[in-house]
């Protein structure tokens, strides 16, 4: 995961998918919270919960405890949402 983070791909992906919501001041705004939960849920279903959370730790080092609660909620929901996510 560390080497993958060093490539800048996760940061670029989140900047692309999150748009203006990836900015530090805007991330906790109402609509951005929901969009962030959707992105993490989809990624957790595709790539698994732990790698996604590790990528987020490197991508958003300024995240607040509230934002990490969003990540944990999304990753947990993704793990139980579909058969693929729970495999």
CORRA-V730615 format. One record per residue. RES is the residue in one small letter. PHI is phi in degrees with one decimal (999 if undefined). BURIAL is + if it has 16 or more other ideal C-beta (glycine too) atoms within 10 Angstrom, else -. Layout:
res	phi	burial
RES	PHI	BURIAL
RES	PHI	BURIAL
This chain:
res	phi	burial
x	999	-
x	-60.2	-
x	-66.1	-
x	-65.4	-
x	-63.2	-
x	-66.3	-
x	-71.5	-
x	88.1	-
x	-62.6	-
x	-60.4	+
x	-64.3	-
x	-65.0	-
x	-63.4	-
x	-68.4	+
x	-64.4	-
x	-69.8	-
x	-76.6	-
x	-86.4	+
x	61.1	-
x	-66.5	-
x	-69.2	+
x	-76.2	+
x	-71.2	-
x	-56.9	-
x	-76.1	-
x	-93.9	-
x	-60.0	+
x	-92.1	-
x	-68.0	-
x	-49.3	-
x	-66.2	-
x	-67.6	+
x	-61.4	-
x	-66.3	-
x	-63.2	+
x	-61.7	+
x	-62.4	+
x	-64.0	-
x	-61.1	+
x	-65.4	+
x	-62.9	+
x	-65.1	+
x	-64.0	+
x	-66.8	+
x	-72.9	+
x	-83.9	-
x	-106.6	-
x	92.7	+
x	-67.4	+
x	-64.8	-
x	-61.5	-
x	-64.3	+
x	-64.6	+
x	-67.7	-
x	-65.3	+
x	-65.6	+
x	-61.6	-
x	-81.3	-
x	-77.8	+
x	-122.2	+
x	-67.3	-
x	-91.6	-
x	-60.9	+
x	-87.8	-
x	-57.2	-
x	-61.8	-
x	-68.8	+
x	-70.1	-
x	-66.3	-
x	-63.2	+
x	-62.8	+
x	-65.5	-
x	-62.3	-
x	-62.9	+
x	-66.1	+
x	-67.9	-
x	-61.5	-
x	-62.7	+
x	-69.0	+
x	-115.0	-
x	-75.5	-
x	-131.0	-
x	-65.2	-
x	-62.7	-
x	-67.5	+
x	-95.3	-
x	-79.8	-
